[in-house]
Amino acid sequence: MSRRRDSSRKANNPFKRKVDTRKTRDSFLIVCEGEKTEPNYFRKFHGPIDVKVEGTGCNTISLVKKAVEIRDEKQEEGEVYDHVWCVFDKDSFSDDNFNQPKKLAENNNIRPAYSNEAFELWYLFHFGYHQAATSRNDYGTMLSKKLNFSYRKNDPGIYEVLATMQAHAIRNAENLIKSYDPHNPAKDNPCTTCSPFGPGITQIWARIQELNATHQCRRVILNKFHHHRK
């Protein structure tokens, strides 16, 4: 006669392997000065990651202070972000008004993701290397030619349009920054650090891509499994 297992002894087994319940999802807080253009783009970061995007309508110093405020409030509520970004443009601000928020962000352990002159420069890098000084007023026309349709500043679908060219944009933006010696963000038109590179950022982006790939792989496997069961 077979013995019945002692379930109580199994439950109390001190040698039973414990399940690792540590956090496995990278969390991002991305605070933008724009209320639509940048948030529409960054909210499309997808996969098994947690992304919180705030479009504030603030700029320069007030933007960074808002980012610190949001981060600290969330932390008091028990929500701690692995990565905090602050996204802002040079636009027509003075050099001091552009450099100060960068320093303030860095002093508060926030990554300044800046563009000189505007965020759309990051979009342009998806199509090729660009190093000529360019007014932000010309970005729309340039993008329309590249896209073969009229670029709309707050287009919610721009992330999907550019997604397959992301690796090229990262490389182009990185090479441009390296070409400045030394790099002076307020003076170097064009430049952008809105791409996921730089100290620690390459690793973060690799992590996002890894998580996205794993997520997609699981979906394919599950779809095939359900298909065979039909």
DAQUI-V935232 format. One record per residue. RES is the residue in three letters. PHI is phi in degrees with one decimal (999 if undefined). Layout:
RES;PHI
RES;PHI
This chain:
MET;999
SER;-75.3
ARG;-81.2
ARG;-84.0
ARG;-64.0
ASP;-85.7
SER;-65.1
SER;-67.9
ARG;-66.9
LYS;-65.4
ALA;-67.4
ASN;-98.0
ASN;-65.0
PRO;-70.7
PHE;-95.0
LYS;-65.1
ARG;-68.8
LYS;-82.8
VAL;-78.0
ASP;-76.1
THR;-104.0
ARG;-66.9
LYS;-61.2
THR;-118.2
ARG;-105.7
ASP;-72.3
SER;-114.8
PHE;-125.1
LEU;-115.1
ILE;-118.2
VAL;-105.4
CYS;-113.3
GLU;-74.5
GLY;-75.6
GLU;-96.4
LYS;-134.6
THR;-55.9
GLU;-67.3
PRO;-58.5
ASN;-58.5
TYR;-74.4
PHE;-70.9
ARG;-69.8
LYS;-86.4
PHE;-58.7
HIS;-130.0
GLY;106.9
PRO;-76.9
ILE;-133.2
ASP;-107.1
VAL;-124.0
LYS;-114.8
VAL;-116.5
GLU;-119.2
GLY;-98.9
THR;-97.8
GLY;80.0
CYS;-87.6
ASN;-147.0
THR;44.9
ILE;-60.0
SER;-63.4
LEU;-66.5
VAL;-64.8
LYS;-61.8
LYS;-66.5
ALA;-62.9
VAL;-61.9
GLU;-61.9
ILE;-63.4
ARG;-59.8
ASP;-67.9
GLU;-64.0
LYS;-64.7
GLN;-65.2
GLU;-64.1
GLU;-84.6
GLY;91.8
GLU;-107.6
VAL;-106.6
TYR;-91.5
ASP;-71.7
HIS;-137.7
VAL;-123.5
TRP;-115.9
CYS;-127.1
VAL;-106.5
PHE;-151.7
ASP;-114.1
LYS;-72.8
ASP;47.6
SER;-108.3
PHE;-68.2
SER;-67.0
ASP;-58.3
ASP;-64.7
ASN;-69.0
PHE;-93.9
ASN;-75.1
GLN;-61.3
PRO;-64.4
LYS;-62.2
LYS;-66.2
LEU;-62.8
ALA;-62.4
GLU;-62.0
ASN;-68.7
ASN;-107.4
ASN;59.4
ILE;-117.2
ARG;-82.3
PRO;-78.2
ALA;-105.2
TYR;-110.5
SER;-136.0
ASN;-122.7
GLU;-102.4
ALA;-146.4
PHE;-58.5
GLU;-60.6
LEU;-58.6
TRP;-60.8
TYR;-63.2
LEU;-59.8
PHE;-64.9
HIS;-67.8
PHE;-102.5
GLY;160.4
TYR;-74.7
HIS;-139.8
GLN;-128.5
ALA;-79.4
ALA;-56.3
THR;-137.0
SER;-73.8
ARG;-61.1
ASN;-69.3
ASP;-97.6
TYR;-61.0
GLY;-60.9
THR;-64.4
MET;-64.3
LEU;-68.3
SER;-59.8
LYS;-67.5
LYS;-70.4
LEU;-80.8
ASN;65.9
PHE;-154.9
SER;-69.7
TYR;-72.2
ARG;-111.4
LYS;-54.7
ASN;-105.3
ASP;-61.8
PRO;-72.9
GLY;-102.7
ILE;-66.1
TYR;-60.4
GLU;-64.5
VAL;-63.7
LEU;-95.1
ALA;-53.8
THR;-70.9
MET;-106.4
GLN;-61.9
ALA;-60.8
HIS;-65.3
ALA;-63.7
ILE;-60.0
ARG;-64.4
ASN;-65.3
ALA;-65.6
GLU;-65.0
ASN;-63.6
LEU;-65.8
ILE;-60.3
LYS;-65.6
SER;-73.3
TYR;-89.9
ASP;-141.0
PRO;-84.5
HIS;-82.3
ASN;-121.2
PRO;-51.1
ALA;-72.3
LYS;-98.4
ASP;-86.0
ASN;-108.5
PRO;-96.0
CYS;-166.4
THR;-155.1
THR;-118.2
CYS;-78.2
SER;-81.7
PRO;-80.1
PHE;-141.6
GLY;106.7
PRO;-55.1
GLY;84.0
ILE;-79.1
THR;-58.1
GLN;-65.7
ILE;-62.7
TRP;-63.7
ALA;-61.1
ARG;-64.3
ILE;-59.9
GLN;-63.1
GLU;-63.7
LEU;-65.8
ASN;-62.4
ALA;-63.7
THR;-63.2
HIS;-62.1
GLN;-65.3
CYS;-61.8
ARG;-62.7
ARG;-63.6
VAL;-62.4
ILE;-63.1
LEU;-64.6
ASN;-63.3
LYS;-65.3
PHE;-62.2
HIS;-66.3
HIS;-64.8
HIS;-70.1
ARG;-77.0
LYS;-73.6
